[in-house]
Amino acid sequence: DLNVYSGFGFFPLPHIYFISAFGGPDGRTAIQGLPHRALSCAEAHASEQANLKGEPRGCQTTLEEKRMAKKPEEKTEAAKAGNGAQPSLNVLTQYVKDLSFESPGAPQSLRGRSEAPAININVNVNANPLGDTDYDVVLTLNAKAEAEGKVLFNVELVYGGVFRVAGFPQEHMLPVLFIECPRLLFPFARQVIADTTRAGGFPPLMIDPIDFARMFQQRVAEEQAKGQVQVS
């Protein structure tokens, strides 16, 4: 199904500064966590006296401290706005959900043949959300081989993967899920099919690369055509 998904943004955690004053071994005052110069004892005393009188502190370091203290807030606001978010696509796990192999004519169907059998392959892709950024993408491959009107073998594999998708715009979510994700799963599913047919006594079936982008475009075109028919 194509009617699943919504886009999500990725917000990096803001940098947090812990600010505290302490006295160094040389009798100078410094600000921990902020990169600015230390105050001498005289400057620190003058600044403290100004605070007691209610006068503004005339130390340049104090202004620098205030300026630096605003940076975490600015970064937090930028993070909330989604600035600097990097799109990411990660495979969390891959698994065989279902695998079946049938060879109804064995062992007679295993004999050598002068002509290659006709092989019909069907491919399907589905995706379901598991959370805010996690999706279960399932690739289904079905291959049926026939010769002289009889089925030599029929193999079906449902191969899945859990993907973490973050930072992509809404309009890119469907192409990522239905093109990029199955493209990553296909080589592993292809190998499972090859190993299964070989274990069944046949030459390993090596499925040609699949154009998932074209499949997705055809699916979208079909959905749009259905929508136009329903409207009319």
FENMODA-V692804 format. One record per backbone hydrogen bond with DSSP energy under -1.0 kcal/mol. CO is the residue of the C=O (numbers start at 0). NH is the residue of the N-H. If there is no record, write none. Layout:
# FENMODA-V692804
co: [CO	CO]
nh: [NH	NH]
This chain:
# FENMODA-V692804
co: [1	19	21	23	27	28	29	30	33	38	39	40	41	42	43	44	45	46	47	48	49	58	59	60	61	62	63	64	67	69	70	71	72	73	74	75	76	77	78	81	87	89	92	94	97	99	101	102	104	106	107	117	119	121	123	125	127	132	133	133	134	135	136	137	138	139	140	141	142	143	144	144	145	146	149	152	153	154	155	156	157	157	158	159	160	161	161	162	163	165	168	169	171	172	173	174	174	175	178	179	180	181	184	185	186	187	188	189	190	191	192	193	194	195	196	197	209	210	211	212	213	214	215	216	217	218	219	220	221	222	223	224	225	226	227]
nh: [3	31	29	26	23	38	21	33	35	28	43	44	45	46	47	48	49	50	51	52	54	62	63	64	65	66	67	68	70	73	74	75	76	77	78	79	80	82	81	84	165	163	161	159	157	155	153	105	108	109	110	145	143	141	139	137	135	164	129	130	162	127	160	125	158	123	156	121	154	119	151	152	117	149	146	144	101	142	99	140	96	97	138	94	136	91	92	134	89	87	171	172	175	176	177	178	179	180	182	183	184	185	188	189	190	191	192	193	194	195	196	197	198	199	201	200	211	214	215	216	217	218	219	220	221	222	223	224	225	226	227	228	229	230	231]
